Amino acid sequence: MLVFSDGAFARHLVPEGHPERPERMAAVARGLAGLELETRPAPLASEAELLRCHPADYVARVKAAVPAAGLRAIDGDTWLSPGSWEAGLCAVGGACAAVDAVLGGEARAAFVAARPPGHHAEAAVAMGFCLFGTVAIAAKRALDHHRLTRVAVLDFDVHHGNGTQDLLWDEARVRFVSSQQMPLFPGTGYADERGAHGQITNLPLNAGSDGRAMWAAWAPELERLRAWKPELILISAGFDAHIEDPLGGLGWTTADFVRLTRAIADLAAGCGAGVVSCLEGGYDPGALEDTVRAHVSELSRTLR
C-alpha cells in the first residue's frame, strides 16, 4: 500500500491552540510507524489541477492572501501562513498522484496523509480549515484524465463535506455518500440534499449515536454501491467521529472505524476497484494515531 505525505504539511501554521495544528502529522506518523507501506512525497499540484473544481479568480485570491510572514485569517477558523500555499498544493497533488498510482496498477490502495483538509472548501469559499477541495479534485482527475465513468466518494468525517457536495453537485458520474453528526458545523448534510442527478446521499446521525447507528446507516448504502460497481473509491477519512474527539459528539470507537473500513475495502475488492483515502478531520492525538493505524492496516490487509 502507498502513502503520500510531505514535510510541507507541517509548515502550514495556525494560531496556538488551534485544533487543526501541525502536530496532527506527528500523530499520523506514529500511527503509520511499523506498517509495511511504501511512502512517497506528495508532489505539488499545478494550478490547472485546482481549476478542475475552483474558478481561477478564487485560486488567485487564495494565493494572494498568503502572508509573507505571520498568520492571516480567512475566517474565524481558517488560517494562512507563509507555508500554506505549498501545503495546499501538495495536499491536492498527493491525492491526484495517489489516483494516478492506483489507476496505473502500482497499488490497489493509497492513503494521503495531508493537511490542510479539503472537504469544506466550496467552489469559491475557503472554510472549516480547508482551502481546496482535495477529494473532489481527485475525483475529477479520475473522471476527466483517466476517463472513468463511475467514481464513489465516501465521507465519514463527523462534519458534513459541504465543499465536496458543492463541487460535485452536478457530477452525474460520481456517487457521494456522507455521514455526519447533525446538527453540527457547517449546517448542511440533510437527507433531502440529493444533488442535481440524485447522486448524493447524506446520512445524518444524532449526537451521541454510536457504531450501531453508523452501521445501520452505512450498510445499505454500501450494498447499493456494490450494484453500481464503482471503478474507483475515494474516501474522505475524517476520524473526528471518534468518541474521544473534542470537536464532535458521536460515539464511534476505533473498532467502528475498522468495521466501516473493512466493508469499504470489501466493496472495492468485489468491484475490482482501487481505493484512495485522504485524511480529513481527527483532533485528539491519541485517537487520531489509533484510528489512522487501524484504517490503513485494514485497507492494506484487504487490498494487497
N, C-alpha and C positions, 0 to 999 in steps of 0.2 A: 504494500500500500504506500502511496505517495503522501507526503506532507509538504505544503508550500508555506514558507514563512520568511521573515526578513527582519533585520535589525531596525529597519525604518519604522516599524510599528511601535517600538519603544520611544521613538523620537517625536511622536505626536503627543504633545504635552497638554495637560489640563490643570485647572486650579487644584491646590491641595485639598484633599478630602473628596474630590470628585469620584463617583463610583466607576466611571469608565477610564481607569488610570493605567499607565504603562505597566504597573506591576501585574496586571492580568496576564501579560505574556509570560511572566515567570511562572505563574500558576499553571498555565497551559504547558509550558516546557516540562515542569515537574510531572504533570500527568502523562506526557508522552515518553518520558525517560524510560529506557529499558525495553521499549516495544520494538519489534522488528519492522522498521519503517525506512523508507528512502526519503530523506529531506532535501528539498530543492529550494533555492532562493525564489522569492516571488518577484517576477520582473515588473518593471514599470509599464503600465498600460499607456498606449498612445491616447492623445486627446480624442482622436477619431473613435476609439473604442467607447469613450464616455458618451459620444453622440448617438450611440445606438439607443439610448434612453433619455438623455438630457439635452435640452436645447443649447446651442453654442453660447448664447448670452449668459446662461446660468453658469456654465463651466468657466467662462471668463470672469464672472463676478466672484466665484469661489477663489479662483487663482489670485485675483487682485486683492482679495480680502486677507490673504495670508500675511501676517505681520513679519517684518524683518527681524524683530526682537520682541520678546514678551508674549503675551496672550491677547487674543481678541475674541469676544463673544459674538456668535451669530444669533443666538437666542439665550434663554436662561440656562440651558444645559448643554449647548453645542458650542464648542470652542475650537479656535485655530491657534497654532503655534508655528514657528518657522519650519518645523518638520512635517506639518500636516499635509501639505500638497503631495510630497513624496509618499507619505504613508497611504493617502487616499488612492494614489495611482497604483501603488504596489498591492493594495487590497483588491482592486479590480483586476490588475494584471495577474495576480496569483490565482484568482478564480477562473479567469479566461485560460491561463496556462494549464490549470487542472482539467478544464473541459477538453482542451486540445489533447492532453496526455491520455485521458481516459478514452476519448473517442478514437484516438490514434492507436489504441491497443497496448499502451505502455503499462497500464494498470487497470484493474477493474474498479478501484475506488481511490479517492483522494480526499484529504482534509486540508482546508485552507485556514491556518491559524493566523488571523489577521485582525487588526483594528486600525481605524475606527470601524464599527459595524456599519451595515448598509441598509437594513430593511425598512427604516423610517424615511429615507431620503425620497421625496417625491420628485416629479419631473423638474421643477424649478424651485424647490424648497428644501433646504437642509434643516434637519430637526432630529431630536431624540438621539443625540450623539453622532448622527450619520451625515455624511457628505454626499456620497454617490451610491446608487442602487446596485450594489455589488452583484447580488444573485440575479437580479433582473437583467443586468447587462450580460452576465454569463449565459443566461437562458437565450438571450437574443443572439449571442455569438453561436451557440449551438444550432439555433434555427437558421440563421442567415448565412453564416460562414460554413457550417458543416452540413447544411441542408436537411436537418432533421425536421420531422413533422409532428412529433408528439414528445413534449418535454413536461415532466411533472416537477413542480416546485412545492416542497413541503416545509412548513414553518411551524416549529413548536416552541418558539420563544414565548415567555409569559405576556409580552406586549404584542399587539397586533402589528403585522408587517404592512402598515398603511402605504408605505412607499412602494413596496413590491406590488401591492394591489393596484396602486395608481399607474405604475409603469407598464403593467401587463393587463390593464383593464380591457383593452380592445385586441388582445392577442389570442386568437382562437386556437393556436397550436400549442398553448400551454394550459395545463390544469394546475391551478393554485389552490392548495388546501392549507389552511392555517388554523391552529388552535391558540386561544389566548384567554386570559382572565378578563372577565367583563363584570362591571365597568372598571376601566383602568386606562391610563395613557396608552395610545393617543385618542381614544374615544371612538375609534372605528372598529370594524370586525363583527358586525351583526350578521345574522344568518341571511338577511334579505339583501345583502351586498353580494350580487351574483356575477358581476362582470357583464360586458356587452354581449357575450355569447353564452352566458350561463355557465362559464368555465371556472368560476371562482366559488369555493366552498369555505365558509367560515364556521368554526366550531367554538362558539363562546362557552367558557367554563366559569362556574361560580367560584368566588373567592372561598378558599378553604377546601375545595374539592381535591380529591387525591387521585392516585393512579387508576383506581377503578373507573372513575368518571372519565379520565383520559382515554382509557382503553375502549370504553363504551362509545366514545365519540370517534376515535380514530379507526377502529377495526372495520366498520362497514365502508368507510371511505377508501381504505387500502384495498378492500375487495373490489370496489368499483374501478379503482385504478388498474387492478390486475386484468380486468376485462378490456380496459382501454389499451394496455400494452405500451407503456411509455418506453421510448428509446433511450432516455437519459433521465435520471432523478437528481435534482438539485435539492439540497437541504439547507434551510436557514436554521442553524443549530444554536438556538438560544437555550442556555442552561439555567436561566433565572426563574423557571418554574419549580426549581428545587425548593424544598421546604425551608432550607437554611438561607435562602437568598433574601437580602434586605429590601429589594425593590419590588418584589412580588408577594402574592398571598396565596399561591397554590401549594398543595401538599405533596408534590412528587418526591420520590426518593431516587437514589441512583439506580436501584433495581427497576424502577418505572422507565427511566431513560433507556436502560438495557433492553427492556421488553419492546419498546417502540422502535428502537434502532434495529433490533433483530427482525422485526416484522417488515421494516422498510428494506433491509438487506435481502430478506427472503423474497419480497416482491421484485426487487431488482434481479435477483438470480433467476426467478421464474420467467421473467420477461427478456432475459439476456441483455439487460440494461446496466450501464455503469452508474456509479454514484459519485457526486462531488458534494461534499459537506463543507459549509462555510460558517465559521464562528460568528455568532451574533452576541447575545447577552450572556450574563453569568457574572455575578458581582461579589459573591462570597468566595474568597480564595480557596478554601478547603473544598467546598462543594464543586467549584469550577475544576479544580485538579481532578477530583474523583470522577466527575461526570464526563469530562473530556477523555480520560483514560478508558472508562467503560465504553463510551460511544465509539471511539476509534478502534479499540480492541474488538468490539463486536463487528464493525464493518470489515476489519481486516480478517477476522476469523471466517466470516461467511463469504466474503468476496475475494478469495485468494487468486 
